[in-house]
């Protein structure tokens, strides 16, 4: 189904972005432009994004520090990502 009529973004596009590693809604917006024009689709886009995060089992796989969207979607802190970032800083 088309979620964003302004930029022709579908639920599949959102799921595909999550599958390819997007774990932050703002990054999704930058990449797809979903909910960036009139924002009428914001709630629906956010719902599809959060469901895709839950299905992807996002805990521990977020890029950098945990995105609030990831933590709220799956209810788990992404400690694996924080540990990896900390280790990289310590090694440098």
Secondary structure, 3 states (H helix, E strand, C coil): CEEECCCCEEHHHHHHHHHCCCCCHHHHHHHHCCCCCCCCCHHHHHHHHHHHHHHHCCCCCCCCCCCHHHHHHHCCCCHHHHHHHHHHHHHC
